Amino acid sequence: MDNVPLISWLVLRGRCRDCATRISARYPLVELGTALLFAASSAVFLPAVAVAFESGDTGQVAGTIVVTIAFLYFASISVALALIDVDTHRLPNSIVLPSYLVASVLLTTAALAFGDFSTLGRSFTGMAALFVFYLALALLKPGGMGLGDVKLAGVIGLFLGWLGWSTLVVGAFAAFLVGGVYGIFMLVTKRASRGSGIPFGPWMFIGAWIGVFFGEVIADWYFGIIGLTL
């Protein structure tokens, strides 16, 4: 009972059962945040699974299930890496690098199930494009963008590229937009100076999920205004 997410902390009233040491509220908040992100991800991807089941197409069923699992994995590393980056200003290779393999295997499996490799090709193109873009930023301004951000960019590109160019573009841009707004806020309130290091990983994830949830809507709205299509 002491290891049940959220419930254990509430039952124990935020203290260890044995020594009565206070347990930080951060732990249940992380668990709640992960659960909410899982629920939101499921709301996006599970309807496609239901439609696939109704169609009776086993390939579609398998593919949609694997895609759902892939994005649930992305949700889990989003929370873990964002918090690690906030605490340590690092994005550990032990999580980032295996994510390339996990994402590649899951998305390739989905492509095999769907019998369509064009989406997979876009996914790997998104990976390369975002990786190169962040690498260029890191090389143009040493110290401004960490190599951990560069490596994470490729992982994010894999997932966003799978969903479409609109998702990729919006997700990539949103990271800089929300991160920039936060940076300006910190400067204006004098909680940081121009030389302060601000972890960018959390904003990369926030931007990515904005792309996942709202990418197509935002892109359609924006390009509709300027009379273009993406």
C-alpha positions, -999 to +999 in steps of 0.1 A: +000+000+000+030+023+006+040+023-031+007+031-047+011+063-067-007+094-052-028+072-028+001+062-006+012+098-001-024+108+009-029+078+032+004+084+049-004+122+051+029+130+034+051+113+060+071+080+061+052+053+080+083+042+099+102+074+107+076+100+102+100+120+079+081+144+057+078+132+020+080+161-004+048+170-022+068+169-054+065+131-056+027+129-058+027+159-081+050+141-105+028+110-103-003+132-109+014+150-138+024+117-154-011+103-150-026+134-166-002+132-195-010+095-200-047+103-199-043+131-225-022+109-247-047+081-245-075+105-254-056+114-286-046+080-297-071+055-284-100+066-306-079+054-336-075+021-319-113+018-315-119+027-351-094+001-361-112-026-341-145-017-357-129-020-391-117-055-383-083-048-400-057-066-379-029-045-393-046-013-384-054-026-349-018-037-343-004-005-358-026+019-338-019+000-305+018+002-311+016+039-319-003+045-287+024+026-267+051+046-284+035+079-273+029+067-238+066+059-237+073+095-249+050+108-222+069+089-195+103+102-206+089+137-210+082+139-173+114+122-162+138+142-184+121+175-178+124+172-141+160+159-143+169+189-165+153+213-140+173+198-111+206+192-127+207+210-161+215+177-177+196+153-200+212+120-192+223+098-221+211+068-202+175+079-210+179+099-242+200+076-263+180+044-256+149+064-266+162+065-302+161+027-303+128+023-285+111+049-307+126+034-339+116-001-330+080+008-321+074+031-350+090+007-375+067-020-361+037+002-365+048+010-401+051-028-408+016-033-394+001-005-414+020-016-445+029+021-451+065+033-448+060+069-459+050+079-424+081+062-411+103+080-436+088+113-425+095+103-389+132+097-396+134+129-416+119+148-387+145+132-364+174+143-387+160+178-394+155+187-357+188+172-347+207+191-374+188+223-365+197+221-328+233+211-336+236+242-358+224+264-329+248+248-306+277+253-330+268+289-338+265+299-302+286+276-280+272+273-245+238+286-256+224+252-265+237+220-247+245+188-265+219+171-244+193+194-260+207+184-294+204+147-287+169+151-273+159+171-304+164+140-325+141+119-303+114+146-303+117+148-341+111+111-344+078+113-326+065+146-340+076+136-376+054+105-373+023+127-367+030+151-396+049+181-408+024+205-391+030+188-358+068+189-363+069+226-372+045+237-345+061+216-318+096+228-327+086+265-328+064+263-297+095+252-276+113+285-285+081+305-280+072+293-245+109+291-235+114+327-247+084+339-228+096+322-196+131+337-201+117+372-205+096+368-174+127+357-154+146+387-167+118+412-160+112+399-125+150+398-119+150+362-111+177+356-137+203+376-156+213+375-192+241+351-183+219+327-163+216+292-175+180+281-181+173+244-188+157+241-222+146+205-221+113+212-203+104+237-229+113+213-257+088+188-242+061+214-236+065+225-272+064+189-284+032+182-266+016+214-279+025+200-313+010+166-305-023+180-292-028+212-312-003+211-341-026+206-370-052+231-356-025+258-351-009+251-385-042+252-403-051+285-386-018+302-392-013+291-428-049+298-436-044+334-425-014+338-448-030+318-476-006+289-476-009+252-469+018+230-452 
